Amino acid sequence: MNTIEFSSLLFVISALAGFLGALTGLGGGVVLVPALTIFFGVNVKYAIGASLVSVIATSSGAAAAYVREGFSNIRIGMFLEIATSLGAICGAYLAGVVTTSFIFIVFGIVLIYSAWLSFQRHEDHPVDAHDPVARKLRLDGDYPTPDGSRVEYCAKYPLWGFGVMGIAGVLSALLGIGSGAVKVIGMDHVMRLPFKVSTTTSNFMIGVTAAASAGIYFSRGYIDPSLAAPVMLGVLAGSLLGARHLMGTQVKALRTIFAVTIIGLGVEMLLKGVTGGK
């Protein structure tokens, strides 16, 4: 396979990852890192470096559209981003001392657990009882529906959500996935936010989280421009397309896509971890 064919194939796979990342809030990296390591044989740390660049592209491509349409909650995102950014800096330093097999195994466990949690809530219900901390921080809002109405909501357990986001930041830097899976679970399952608000706010947040650790990967030489460039362009194109399709997509379909995709990839990553990355 020559350079043009390799770059073209990378672009197509990255576009698919970006499309899925924009719809589900995963950030694309959750698909890219396994794809690059399993199908292209890329060293996992270089795959993580390229993925972090793509995560920033996904966030840039989809977040603006979601904010404009009224899905993303900027106030909630900025509150939680304090925790994820601090966690990302810690995770980037940890990545330099842990083994490749350990990264694969942690990645697989996180993905499979996230898929299991995503099915623990089946309906989006407006929260009636406002959490006193959430009320003080004004962590509430509303989002549009296809019929033109708006649904109000309020976050619950923001301090627990803040803690989960710290873990998400560590995993983001350690695994290069933007930790969208953990962010979505934290907002959807812990803070009881509507699923579409969770996925779109996750897309808003992941770029900042990735940027906090990408510089450290770059300083260590793990970001290869020949690998990162087609990945970034593909993810950006896919994320813009995914943002256009979110409004008409059913929440149940989003949960199914979210879970099925990351279960399959999680199993693959666990197998690679157990076999030493072979």
C-alpha positions in Angstrom: 0.0 0.0 0.0 1.5 3.3 -1.1 1.3 6.6 0.8 -1.7 7.9 -1.1 -3.7 4.8 -0.6 -2.8 4.6 3.0 -3.8 8.3 3.6 -7.0 7.8 1.7 -8.0 4.8 3.7 -7.1 6.6 6.9 -9.3 9.6 5.8 -12.3 7.3 5.1 -12.1 5.5 8.4 -11.5 8.7 10.3 -14.6 10.3 8.6 -16.7 7.3 9.8 -15.2 7.7 13.3 -15.9 11.4 13.3 -19.5 10.8 12.2 -20.1 8.3 15.0 -18.2 10.5 17.5 -20.4 13.5 16.7 -23.7 11.5 17.0 -22.8 9.8 20.3 -20.4 12.3 22.0 -17.5 9.7 21.9 -15.2 12.1 20.1 -14.1 9.7 17.3 -11.0 8.6 19.2 -12.8 5.7 20.7 -13.0 4.2 17.2 -9.7 5.6 15.9 -7.3 4.2 18.4 -8.5 0.6 18.0 -8.7 1.0 14.2 -5.1 2.4 13.9 -3.6 -0.3 16.2 -5.7 -3.3 15.1 -6.0 -2.8 11.4 -3.0 -0.6 10.6 -0.5 -1.9 13.1 0.3 1.6 14.4 2.1 1.8 17.8 -0.5 2.6 20.4 1.2 5.8 21.6 1.4 7.2 18.1 -2.2 6.2 17.6 -3.1 8.1 20.8 -1.2 11.2 19.6 -3.1 11.2 16.3 -6.4 10.5 18.1 -5.9 13.5 20.4 -5.5 15.8 17.3 -8.6 14.3 15.8 -10.6 14.8 19.1 -9.8 18.5 18.9 -11.1 18.5 15.3 -14.3 16.6 16.2 -15.0 19.1 19.0 -14.3 22.0 16.7 -16.5 20.6 13.9 -19.5 19.5 15.9 -19.5 21.8 19.0 -20.3 25.0 17.1 -23.3 23.5 15.4 -24.6 22.0 18.7 -24.2 25.3 20.6 -26.0 27.2 17.8 -28.9 24.7 17.8 -29.3 24.9 21.6 -28.3 21.4 22.6 -24.9 21.9 24.3 -25.0 23.4 27.8 -21.9 25.7 27.9 -22.2 26.4 31.6 -22.3 22.7 32.6 -19.5 22.1 30.1 -17.2 24.8 31.6 -17.9 23.6 35.1 -17.0 20.0 34.4 -14.0 21.0 32.1 -12.1 22.2 35.2 -12.0 18.6 36.4 -11.2 17.0 33.0 -8.4 19.4 32.2 -6.7 18.7 35.5 -7.2 15.0 35.0 -5.8 15.2 31.4 -2.6 16.8 32.6 -2.1 14.0 35.2 -3.0 11.3 32.6 -0.5 12.6 30.0 2.4 12.2 32.5 1.2 8.7 33.5 1.2 7.7 29.8 5.0 8.0 29.8 5.5 5.3 32.5 2.7 2.7 31.9 3.1 -0.2 29.5 1.3 -0.7 26.2 -0.5 -3.8 27.4 -1.8 -2.0 30.4 -3.2 0.8 28.2 -5.0 -1.8 26.0 -6.5 -3.5 29.0 -7.7 -0.3 30.7 -9.1 0.9 27.3 -11.1 -2.4 26.9 -12.5 -2.3 30.4 -13.5 1.3 30.2 -15.3 0.8 26.9 -17.2 -2.4 27.9 -18.2 -0.8 31.3 -19.4 2.4 29.5 -21.6 0.3 27.2 -23.2 -1.5 30.1 -23.9 1.7 31.9 -25.4 3.3 28.8 -28.4 1.0 29.0 -29.1 1.6 32.7 -31.4 4.5 31.9 -33.9 4.1 29.1 -35.9 7.3 29.2 -35.0 11.0 29.4 -37.2 12.5 32.2 -37.1 16.2 33.2 -35.7 16.5 36.7 -38.3 17.8 39.1 -36.3 18.2 42.3 -33.5 20.7 41.7 -30.2 19.8 43.4 -29.2 22.7 45.7 -25.6 22.8 44.4 -26.8 22.7 40.8 -29.3 25.4 41.5 -26.6 27.6 43.0 -24.3 27.1 40.0 -27.3 27.4 37.6 -26.6 24.0 36.0 -29.9 23.8 34.2 -31.3 24.6 30.7 -33.5 23.3 27.9 -33.1 21.8 24.5 -35.2 21.7 21.3 -37.3 18.8 20.0 -38.2 18.0 16.4 -41.7 19.4 16.9 -40.3 22.8 17.9 -41.0 22.6 21.6 -38.3 22.8 24.3 -37.6 20.4 27.2 -36.3 21.8 30.5 -33.9 19.9 32.7 -31.6 20.4 35.7 -28.4 18.6 36.6 -28.3 16.4 39.7 -25.3 15.4 41.9 -22.9 17.9 40.2 -20.1 17.1 42.7 -20.2 13.4 41.9 -20.2 14.4 38.2 -17.2 16.6 38.8 -15.3 13.6 40.3 -16.3 11.4 37.3 -15.0 14.1 34.9 -11.6 14.1 36.7 -11.3 10.3 36.0 -12.5 11.0 32.4 -9.6 13.5 32.0 -7.0 11.0 33.1 -8.4 8.4 30.7 -8.5 10.9 27.9 -4.8 11.6 28.1 -3.9 8.0 28.9 -6.0 6.5 26.1 -6.3 9.3 23.6 -10.0 9.0 23.2 -11.2 12.4 24.5 -13.0 10.2 27.1 -16.3 11.0 25.5 -17.6 7.6 26.6 -17.0 8.4 30.2 -18.1 12.0 29.9 -21.4 10.9 28.4 -21.9 8.3 31.1 -21.1 10.8 33.8 -23.6 13.4 32.6 -26.3 10.9 31.5 -26.0 8.3 34.3 -24.7 10.3 37.3 -26.0 13.9 36.6 -29.2 12.7 35.0 -29.0 15.0 32.0 -30.9 14.1 28.9 -28.9 11.9 26.5 -28.7 14.4 23.6 -27.6 17.1 26.1 -25.0 14.8 27.4 -23.6 13.8 24.0 -23.5 17.4 22.6 -22.0 18.9 25.8 -19.4 16.1 25.7 -18.5 17.2 22.1 -18.1 20.7 23.4 -15.8 19.6 26.2 -13.6 16.9 24.6 -11.5 19.4 22.5 -10.4 21.3 25.6 -9.6 18.0 27.4 -7.5 16.7 24.5 -5.7 20.0 24.1 -4.6 19.8 27.7 -2.7 16.6 27.0 -1.8 16.9 23.3 1.1 19.3 24.0 2.7 16.7 26.2 2.4 14.0 23.6 3.8 16.4 21.0 6.8 17.2 23.2 7.5 13.5 23.4 7.4 13.0 19.7 4.2 10.9 19.6 2.3 13.1 17.1 3.4 12.2 13.6 2.1 14.8 11.0 1.8 12.2 8.2 -0.5 10.1 10.4 -2.3 12.9 12.2 -3.1 15.1 9.1 -5.4 12.6 7.2 -7.0 11.5 10.5 -7.8 15.1 11.5 -9.3 16.0 8.1 -11.4 12.9 8.0 -12.7 13.3 11.5 -13.5 16.9 10.9 -15.6 16.1 7.8 -17.4 13.2 9.5 -18.2 15.3 12.7 -19.7 18.1 10.6 -21.9 15.5 8.8 -22.9 13.8 12.1 -23.9 17.2 13.7 -26.5 17.7 10.9 -28.1 14.3 11.6 -28.4 14.5 15.4 -31.8 16.4 15.6 -33.7 13.7 13.8 -32.0 10.7 15.5 -33.9 8.8 18.1 -32.3 8.5 21.6 -32.8 4.7 21.6 -30.9 4.5 18.3 -28.1 6.6 19.7 -27.7 4.4 22.8 -27.7 1.3 20.6 -25.0 2.7 18.3 -23.0 3.9 21.3 -23.1 0.5 23.0 -22.6 -1.9 20.1 -19.7 0.0 18.7 -17.7 0.3 22.0 -18.5 -3.3 23.1 -16.9 -4.7 19.9 -13.9 -2.4 20.2 -13.5 -3.0 23.9 -13.3 -6.8 23.3 -10.6 -6.2 20.6 -8.6 -4.0 22.9 -8.8 -6.5 25.8 -7.5 -9.3 23.5 -4.6 -7.2 22.4 -3.8 -6.3 26.0 -3.9 -9.9 27.1 -1.7 -11.0 24.2 0.8 -8.3 24.7 -0.4 -6.0 21.9 0.1 -8.7 19.1 
